[in-house]
Amino acid sequence: MRNLIVAAIATFFVANTASAADAACETKATEKKLAGAAKNSFMKKCEKDAAVAVCDNTAAEKKLAGAAKNSFLKKCQADAQAAK
C-alpha cells in the first residue's frame, strides 16, 4: 500500500514538473532559434533530461540506494514518458 502511495505521489510530481520542463525546453529552443527536426530532437532530449533530473532528485530525497534506487528511477522515468 505504501509503495502505491509513493508511486502515485511521484507520478503526480513528475507530471507537474514535466509541464514546467516543457515550457523551459520550449524557451531554450526559441533562444537557439531551432525549427523543424532540430527543434523536435532538442525538445525530446531536453524533456528526457529534465525527467531524469527530477527522478534523481526525488530518489535522493527518499535516500534510496542500490537496487531500490535503480528500480525507483526506472519506474519514475517510465511514468514520466507515459505522462506525455
Secondary structure, 3 states (H helix, E strand, C coil): CHHHHHHHHHHHHHHHHHHHHHHHHHHHHHHCCCCHHHHHHHHHHHHHHHHHHHHHHHHHHCCCCHHHHHHHHHHHHHHHHHCC
